[in-house]
Amino acid sequence: MINEGDDEVTYAVMYDDGDHEPKVKRLRIRRPDEVEPEALVEGDRCEARHGGGMAAFDGRISKVGRAGIYDIAYDDGDFEAGVKRGLIYAQCVPASSGALVERTAKTIEEIEEAARLEAEAKARQVRRNSIEAEAAAAAAAAAATEAEAQA
């Protein structure tokens, strides 16, 4: 059964031993043909055990560090740097290698797009600075001309 509401879809899960949970987030469910991703990418939804505690809180990967270390931007506005991969729960992915290759390709495309957008923003800033410098030089020249005329 799927539960919708509060901007989140959850699932009612019935276990083989008869136990059940009424509201389980999709990222906490692993289907038989899925595996937990070894590496996460910036922007991935997750739950992380803040401060290494037992409770896990919703957030997103905000930065990928080295050796399985991640920065987490929590949904409640908190931030935590240097979280070990073992303290993060993420959406499982299909076990087929094609899906992992597709995920990697998508990640590369996202990185390239972000780099392109950043380069464009820097170029706009350089143009803006150049225009402002030209305007300041023109104003200074006009002021000097006016000062000479008054002298």
HELIX and SHEET records of a PDB file:
HELIX    1   1 ARG A   26  ARG A   28  5                                   3    
HELIX    2   2 HIS A   50  GLY A   52  5                                   3    
HELIX    3   3 ARG A   85  LEU A   87  5                                   3    
HELIX    4   4 SER A   97  GLN A  150  1                                  54    
SHEET    1   A 3 ILE A   2  GLY A   5  0                                        
SHEET    2   A 3 GLU A   8  MET A  14 -1                                        
SHEET    3   A 3 HIS A  20  LYS A  25 -1                                        
SHEET    1   B 2 GLU A  34  VAL A  35  0                                        
SHEET    2   B 2 VAL A  93  PRO A  94 -1                                        
SHEET    1   C 5 PHE A  79  LYS A  84  0                                        
SHEET    2   C 5 ILE A  69  TYR A  74 -1                                        
SHEET    3   C 5 ALA A  56  VAL A  64 -1                                        
SHEET    4   C 5 ARG A  45  ARG A  49 -1                                        
SHEET    5   C 5 ILE A  88  ALA A  90 -1                                        
END                                                                             
